[in-house]
Amino acid sequence: MTKNPLVRLLTHEYVALALRLYIGGLFIYASMYKISYTAEFAETIASYQLVPYWAVNVLSVFMPWFELVCGVLLIIGFRAKSAVVLIGGMLVMFTIAVVVNLLRDSPIPCGCFSSVEDPISWWTVVRDLIWVAMTVHIYYFDKILHLENHFTSRIEKIA
Amino acid sequence: MDQRRAPNPSAGPPLQPPVEASRESSGERRAFHLDALFETVSELSRLTDPKEVMETFVLMSMGALGTAQGLLVAQDRRSGRQHLVLRGLPESDKERLPDAVQSVSAKIHNEGEMLSRQVLVVVINESPEKPGLPEPLRVVVEWYLDEHRFGVLGYGPKVNGSAYDHQDEDFVLQLVTAFMDALASASVNETIRGLNEELQARNTELQGALLASQDIQTRLDRRYFHFKSICDTTRELSGNLHAKTLLSSFLLSVMGTFSAQQGFIVLWDRRDNRIEIVTRGFGDDTSPVFDAQRLDAVFRSLLHPPFVPAQGEKHYQVLTQDELQALELAETSQVGAAFLLDDNWYGLAGIGNSLARSEDDQGERELLPALLQGFLVSLGNALAFETIQKLNSDLLRKNAELRQTLDELQQSRQTISLLEATANRFSSLLRSETLRIKRVSLFDCLALALVSLVLALVFNASSPGGISLLPETWGQPRPDYIDVAWAKLKHESQGALFLDARPTEFYNQSRIVGAENLPLNLFDFVYSMRFAMLDPEKDVVVYGRNISRRYDEQVAAKLKERGMVNVRVMEGGLRQWQRNGLPVEP
């Protein structure tokens, strides 16, 4: 046992599985509100003052579904690598947006889960960074309970 | 010969006186010489054998000359023979005589040409000194008839001891001349006799040849007839490919050839137990009847070693009278034959009541086998033709089946090709998918985005909470604008109402001094509470846009809808106002 028990714990595949399920569920939960109240989400995106006015509506319609699809695929383990990469990308994008608006001192809510929230703060940034770290962990150590692996092994037997 | 010798003593009467006797004897001797010459010529002319001519000549001339020793050598260069006649001389001298002839031959050769019928007296009253000639000789004469015949004549001394005189010499010359004439005539006669004998022999041979040629002609005519029969039969049979008509044709040909009035032929197929029988000239009661049992008995009795051939070979046997009687066929058939083509086909034939039957004729005995041979060949061809026809029909059917099988096989091959191609594509696709699953790919990301977009659009279109994808301001008419400078003048003169269209949080953060807040999301509520009583003619300046929203344009549009006629949007917004250094409050 040359490895540190803490390192071994952190790199265990079951930890990766737990994180995968958490992040997937998180994104599915977040997308539910946004899909239901597209107009409010549009206002939230507009309040960030980062997206051109002609793209705000399109983005407010598309983004929730994108989050939902990536979350579902991540949980069932189908194209999980791509899904986790996309989710990580979205989290990075959210983090950057929050940081920019914090530097502007904009009095806007986060808009992640509902429109009635506390304004963005540096704790919001910390939270997002933690989520990004989780996605990185999932990318490198997640191996088990993929629906795709089941089909892959079956296909390899056939081929 | 003895009679010739008898006058000799009377020719020389020694009792007469010498003087008178000399004159009288001279005339008498001349007459004697002539008489002797005549007799010699007469005698020689009757002889035909050269050797007899020589011997007679020597004896008669010796008698006439009165000598007891004489020799004659004749050389025939054409035939290479040499005749010797020796009288009163020892036999030992015979071996040396050829030398004498050689000298004559040498002389002839050296002189080039000698005259024909020339006589040369080389020795007279002397002893010859030439090689090969006996010592006692006193007269030597060389004679030359022609280039082929020549020789030497010699005489010993006279018995009365006198020398040869001129009359004697002349007499010898005449004698030799006569001898040469007789010799030539005898040679000619001999030649004629030989030719005559040869001619007679040739005539005899010619007669024999004529007789033989007549015999050969007779046999040749018969052979020609047989050959013509065989040829006609073979030609007739060879074009026939049906067994039954072949049997009939053959039977008719054989009956015609043998001048027979009745005949039959049977063909038996043992495997199928079929019997083909053709009969001609028989009455109903005398026609032979054959069935399987009888034919089996017939061939069982015939199948002894000489008759059973090698495997699969055609074979026939001409039946003798005894065999015909044993088979109970002698009453109706005079000539019969049994034949078989192979292990399966057996046959029996018989002809009877022949008009021109000749038992001893060899050609007749050979004719039936020859006809049978041709018939068997044709029968084999006919049976083979039937087999070939059956095989051809089988082959046609098999060809049709084979063609169908080939078509099906081709279609199957095409199907297999398609299936293999499909399987290969599926395998490669699955393998590539399997490899791709292990890593992140742009395709997957794009696919996820596309799926999300489709779902989003569908849901947005069908959901009651759906929104327009395009900004609202694009469908609205262009508002009236006022630049910052004019806005500043109005602001200083208190001549216009400044409205901030941004959300409340941004209004609270920074605004133009004296501006009122009319946020877009609370427009109806705030307007009804605070601006409903506003004079429609009052000047209104609206500001408050950002990159994501154009609140000012939207609020201005709503104010126009409510009857405000002097609503303007400030160009540049709050940012430009601040950049110009104009007053703002916190």
Interface residues (C-beta under 8 A of the other chain):
Chain A: I35 S36 Y37 T38 A39 A42 E43 I45 A46 S47 Y48 Q49 L50 V51 P52 Y53 W54 V56 N57 V58 S60 V61 F62 P64 W65 F66 L68 V69 C70 L73 R79 K81 S82 A83 V85 L86 D105 S106 P107 I108 E148 T152 I155 E156 I158 A159
Chain B: S427 L430 R431 E433 T434 I437 K438 R439 V440 S441 D444 C445 A447 L448 A449 V451 S452 L453 L455 A456 L457 F459 N460 S463 G465 G466 I467 S468 L469 L470 P471 T473 W474 P503 E505 F506 N508 Q509 N521 N546 I547 S548 R549 R550
